[in-house]
């Protein structure tokens, strides 16, 4: 019946694969899942890997061992939508009848000179390993600067405070406050936690360039021993190269079935997709489930009937004992959101949700 290729085994791609297999695909359908690694890395937990509070084995999820799915490991280098092939590094191209692009995101450096060269990342398992090595090789009383006061930056700073109480930790942001997209009450709670735990906060920082050991904020300098970058994301370079209509964040515009309008045999899921809400693991999983619904409907000759994706909220951690969350318009702070986040992690590891 055809070849269904999924590029990326992250939250969206793996969820799609599992839901495709829940109902029997048409006889003769070949499902291929392509990823650079032989397991899913739980990206929402890379901050803890980098800080050294979890081991890598704890945030790996095995791909399904099912005779109906073929696993291919390697680096995607290009997607040719007109020829319907995926180019691979040091491997034969992969042809497809249907394609799902779920390749995730990379750091966005906003044109700041030296940022990519001199800052450490937590965007991949590999980069998080390197960041862990660098952070934990720092001498006592070393200075760590985390660029970006959003959710990832806050979690890195708090987790690192727990693992390395000897280090000097600061978090900087170009806005007026950390977690600027969250309600004021929640911002205040996290700021108080940082003050109590001796994490320095610098606001209204406008970085011009980075050099080894120095960040340039207009006419001021900020000295640092190590810099961690959490100041924005952008779609995978593979998607950036595609000549398709995109939003102002570079994400691909889709129809109501998550298809590329000009190429209805191509779906885009996760951080590369233009959605009415911010990129997240929840959004990617929601899309993955819906693309499986769309395909099962199309295979039956039916019109897909999709409901709007509903997100449950956002949870963040402040070390292992405290956290914060936003569930609709309700803010939650303290031990409970941390317990909830641990439960969400458990569900991700065991394919629930």
ABEGO torsion letter per residue (X at the ends): XEBBBBBEABAAAAAAAAAAAABBBBBGBBBBBBBABABBBBAAAAAAAAAGABBAAAABBBBBBBAABBBBBEBBABBBAAAGBBBBBGBBBBBBABBBBBAEBBBBAGGBBGAAAABBBAABAAAAAAAAAAAAABBBGBBBBBBEABAAAAAAAAAAAAABAABBBBBBBABABBGAABBAAAAAAAAAAAAAAGBBBBBGBBBABBBBGBBBBEABBBBBABBBBAAEBBBBAAAAABBBBBBAAGBBBBBAAGBBAABAABBBBEAABBBABBBBAAAAAAAAAAAAAAAAAAAAGBBBBBBBBBBAEBBBBBEAABBBBBBEABBBBEAAAAAAAAAAAAAAAAGBX
